[in-house]
Amino acid sequence: MTTLVIGGTGTTGSRVAALVGSSARVATRKPALAGQTRFDWREPETYGPALADVDRIYLVPPIGVADPVPIVEPFLAEARDHGVRRVVLLSSSAITEDTPQLGELQRLVRVGFPEWTVLRPSWFMQNFSGEHAVARSIRSTGEIVTATGSGRVAFVDADDIAAVAVRALLDPLPHNTDHVITGPQALSYADAASIISEVTGKPVRHRPVTTGEFAALLTATGLPSEFADVLAALDEQIRHGAEDRVTTTVDEVTGRPARTFAEFAAAHRDSWR
Ligand SMILES: NC(=O)c1ccc[n+]([C@@H]2O[C@H](COP(=O)([O-])OP(=O)(O)OC[C@H]3O[C@@H](n4cnc5c(N)ncnc54)[C@H](OP(=O)(O)O)[C@@H]3O)[C@@H](O)[C@H]2O)c1
């Protein structure tokens, strides 16, 4: 049994690969370690070798692409030809099958494979840590800038997403469903800022901006404007309450509770030094 982990060096994929263990084949543009294979969404000739003897896939779609369907659909056809039976797609709580373009990936996985799961996580807690834009902004200005207003999000830890993913990949019975995965509390960005302030002892604040201002800020960092508009529109949906919900998926699928934002912040206090 071989699991191809696409995005296997990334936020969720690296955690999935670690949990799957030696039967994971990590897809990366720059393989350097045992167990890694060269894979680039922009180079279809890398698909076949990566898929050899694979029977299940953790699929992180191409990053930063507003319409990934023309890239992912031929890959899925090739995966089927190689005998892949099970696909676990990383999607988002903000995306359903009815969402133009990104939602189509969910449908392709559902109708194309006998065994499938669509993971629909909320916003990652890890966006606040490491080299992510929010973390850099906290370190440099003490601010988190969003267009979410006082809207709330049930931020979820990437370890919890990976734990659900691994059950979906390895459970003898396929899940054949979508899982909306959240953390245990819905928080505004101001709430998150105040938890980080408490943990670091440094003032951190949320600065709300309009959707248009936020899109312009993202574009200024080098994001393609089409994709910046998609991300800014997601913030607007949060402002209107779209992510103000908590699910029990982590508990139900993994048998343990989802990590709280306060626990995450305490474990990552060095991120904000
Ligand atoms: N961040 C959130 O709050 C959030 C919430 C819900 C859903 N999501 C979903 O999570 C995904 C992104 O997560 P993330 O931002 O944490 O990114 P990430 O998973 O850390 O993405 C980076 C990964 O993508 C791989 N990659 C980049 N370009 C590639 C290419 N051309 N071909 C093959 N692999 C490539 C990288 O591999 P190499 O560099 O090793 O090649 C690396 O493993 C998106 O699909 C997003 O919709 C995110």
PDBQT file of the ligand as one rigid body, heavy atoms in Angstrom, charges set to zero:
ROOT
HETATM    1  N1  LIG A 301      -4.268  28.332   5.220  1.00  0.00    +0.000 N 
HETATM    2  C1  LIG A 301      -5.518  28.174   5.555  1.00  0.00    +0.000 C 
HETATM    3  O1  LIG A 301      -6.037  28.756   6.510  1.00  0.00    +0.000 OA
HETATM    4  C2  LIG A 301      -6.359  27.195   4.788  1.00  0.00    +0.000 A 
HETATM    5  C3  LIG A 301      -7.659  26.913   5.218  1.00  0.00    +0.000 A 
HETATM    6  C4  LIG A 301      -8.409  25.968   4.527  1.00  0.00    +0.000 A 
HETATM    7  C5  LIG A 301      -7.854  25.324   3.427  1.00  0.00    +0.000 A 
HETATM    8  N2  LIG A 301      -6.584  25.647   3.040  1.00  0.00    +0.000 N 
HETATM    9  C6  LIG A 301      -6.023  24.964   1.879  1.00  0.00    +0.000 C 
HETATM   10  O2  LIG A 301      -4.701  24.539   2.152  1.00  0.00    +0.000 OA
HETATM   11  C7  LIG A 301      -3.926  24.615   0.972  1.00  0.00    +0.000 C 
HETATM   12  C8  LIG A 301      -2.693  25.478   1.153  1.00  0.00    +0.000 C 
HETATM   13  O3  LIG A 301      -2.137  25.266   2.379  1.00  0.00    +0.000 OA
HETATM   14  P1  LIG A 301      -0.818  26.057   2.772  1.00  0.00    +0.000 P 
HETATM   15  O4  LIG A 301      -0.935  27.488   2.384  1.00  0.00    +0.000 OA
HETATM   16  O5  LIG A 301      -0.511  25.673   4.157  1.00  0.00    +0.000 OA
HETATM   17  O6  LIG A 301       0.239  25.506   1.740  1.00  0.00    +0.000 OA
HETATM   18  P2  LIG A 301       1.186  24.253   1.865  1.00  0.00    +0.000 P 
HETATM   19  O7  LIG A 301       0.425  22.991   1.971  1.00  0.00    +0.000 OA
HETATM   20  O8  LIG A 301       2.248  24.508   2.860  1.00  0.00    +0.000 OA
HETATM   21  O9  LIG A 301       1.748  24.373   0.381  1.00  0.00    +0.000 OA
HETATM   22  C9  LIG A 301       3.010  24.216  -0.002  1.00  0.00    +0.000 C 
HETATM   23  C10 LIG A 301       3.126  22.808  -0.613  1.00  0.00    +0.000 C 
HETATM   24  O10 LIG A 301       2.727  22.873  -1.981  1.00  0.00    +0.000 OA
HETATM   25  C11 LIG A 301       3.738  22.263  -2.749  1.00  0.00    +0.000 C 
HETATM   26  N3  LIG A 301       3.794  22.911  -4.061  1.00  0.00    +0.000 N 
HETATM   27  C12 LIG A 301       3.893  24.222  -4.323  1.00  0.00    +0.000 A 
HETATM   28  N4  LIG A 301       3.922  24.424  -5.662  1.00  0.00    +0.000 NA
HETATM   29  C13 LIG A 301       3.844  23.188  -6.237  1.00  0.00    +0.000 A 
HETATM   30  C14 LIG A 301       3.833  22.728  -7.583  1.00  0.00    +0.000 A 
HETATM   31  N5  LIG A 301       3.914  23.576  -8.644  1.00  0.00    +0.000 N 
HETATM   32  N6  LIG A 301       3.715  21.401  -7.802  1.00  0.00    +0.000 NA
HETATM   33  C15 LIG A 301       3.641  20.540  -6.768  1.00  0.00    +0.000 A 
HETATM   34  N7  LIG A 301       3.659  20.904  -5.465  1.00  0.00    +0.000 NA
HETATM   35  C16 LIG A 301       3.764  22.227  -5.222  1.00  0.00    +0.000 A 
HETATM   36  C17 LIG A 301       5.015  22.493  -1.964  1.00  0.00    +0.000 C 
HETATM   37  O11 LIG A 301       5.931  21.496  -2.278  1.00  0.00    +0.000 OA
HETATM   38  P3  LIG A 301       7.465  21.775  -2.669  1.00  0.00    +0.000 P 
HETATM   39  O12 LIG A 301       7.788  23.208  -2.354  1.00  0.00    +0.000 OA
HETATM   40  O13 LIG A 301       8.218  20.808  -1.789  1.00  0.00    +0.000 OA
HETATM   41  O14 LIG A 301       7.534  21.439  -4.107  1.00  0.00    +0.000 OA
HETATM   42  C18 LIG A 301       4.517  22.319  -0.527  1.00  0.00    +0.000 C 
HETATM   43  O15 LIG A 301       4.498  20.962  -0.156  1.00  0.00    +0.000 OA
HETATM   44  C19 LIG A 301      -4.787  25.253  -0.098  1.00  0.00    +0.000 C 
HETATM   45  O16 LIG A 301      -5.295  24.234  -0.912  1.00  0.00    +0.000 OA
HETATM   46  C20 LIG A 301      -5.886  25.913   0.712  1.00  0.00    +0.000 C 
HETATM   47  O17 LIG A 301      -7.113  26.002   0.009  1.00  0.00    +0.000 OA
HETATM   48  C21 LIG A 301      -5.835  26.552   3.685  1.00  0.00    +0.000 A 
ENDROOT
TORSDOF 0
